[in-house]
């Protein structure tokens, strides 16, 4: 399962929130926090399906959508013109 999340504490100058597609296993049980590998490690960690490790940061998020279909979430993200941190 995957989720599109907004990073709620990282508002850009234009008022938008960065977002990203993450593995559901990266989310806390209450879905208010995400373990984040860091921008430079995101693509590798996502593609490998890494589980959160000691060096990952815990960041506040808002879950916008979730699905078992990655391609569906990619289409939703593109259609809504969301502001991704990184590209897959």
C-alpha positions as CSV (number, residue, x, y, z in Angstrom):
1,X,0.0,0.0,0.0
2,X,1.0,3.6,-0.7
3,X,-0.1,7.0,0.3
4,X,0.2,10.6,-1.0
5,X,1.1,12.7,2.0
6,X,1.6,16.5,2.5
7,X,4.5,17.5,4.7
8,X,2.5,19.9,6.9
9,X,5.4,21.8,8.6
10,X,7.2,22.7,5.3
11,X,5.0,25.3,3.7
12,X,6.6,27.0,0.7
13,X,6.7,30.7,0.2
14,X,3.7,30.4,-2.2
15,X,1.7,28.7,0.5
16,X,1.8,25.2,-1.0
17,X,2.8,22.1,0.9
18,X,5.4,19.7,-0.5
19,X,4.0,16.2,-0.9
20,X,5.2,12.7,-1.8
21,X,4.1,9.2,-2.4
22,X,5.3,7.0,0.5
23,X,4.9,3.4,1.6
24,X,2.2,2.9,4.1
25,X,4.8,1.1,6.3
26,X,6.5,4.5,6.6
27,X,3.5,6.0,8.4
28,X,2.8,5.9,12.1
29,X,-0.3,3.9,13.2
30,X,-2.3,7.1,13.6
31,X,-1.1,8.3,10.1
32,X,0.0,11.7,11.5
33,X,3.7,11.1,11.1
34,X,6.0,9.6,8.4
35,X,9.4,8.2,8.7
36,X,11.4,10.0,6.1
37,X,14.8,8.7,4.7
38,X,15.9,12.2,3.6
39,X,15.5,13.8,0.2
40,X,18.8,12.4,-1.2
41,X,17.9,8.8,-0.1
42,X,14.1,8.9,-1.0
43,X,14.2,7.4,-4.5
44,X,16.4,4.5,-3.6
45,X,14.6,3.8,-0.4
46,X,11.2,4.0,-2.1
47,X,12.2,1.7,-5.0
48,X,13.7,-0.9,-2.7
49,X,10.8,-0.7,-0.3
50,X,13.1,0.0,2.6
51,X,11.7,-0.2,6.1
52,X,12.4,2.9,8.3
53,X,15.8,2.9,10.0
54,X,17.6,4.7,12.8
55,X,18.7,7.6,10.5
56,X,15.2,8.4,9.3
57,X,13.5,11.5,10.5
58,X,9.9,11.5,11.9
59,X,8.0,14.3,10.1
60,X,4.4,15.5,10.5
61,X,2.2,14.7,7.5
62,X,-1.4,14.8,6.3
63,X,-2.5,11.7,4.3
64,X,-4.4,12.9,1.2
65,X,-4.9,9.5,-0.6
66,X,-3.9,5.9,-0.3
67,X,-4.1,2.9,-2.6
68,X,-2.5,-0.4,-3.4
69,X,-1.9,0.8,-6.9
70,X,1.2,3.0,-7.3
71,X,0.4,4.0,-10.9
72,X,-3.0,5.3,-9.7
73,X,-1.4,7.5,-7.1
74,X,1.1,8.8,-9.7
75,X,-1.9,9.8,-12.0
76,X,-3.7,11.4,-9.1
77,X,-0.6,13.4,-8.1
78,X,-0.1,14.6,-11.7
79,X,-3.8,15.4,-12.3
80,X,-4.0,17.5,-9.1
81,X,-0.7,19.2,-9.9
82,X,0.7,18.4,-6.4
83,X,4.0,19.7,-5.4
84,X,6.3,16.7,-5.0
85,X,9.6,16.8,-3.0
86,X,11.2,14.3,-5.3
87,X,10.3,12.4,-8.5
88,X,10.0,8.7,-8.7
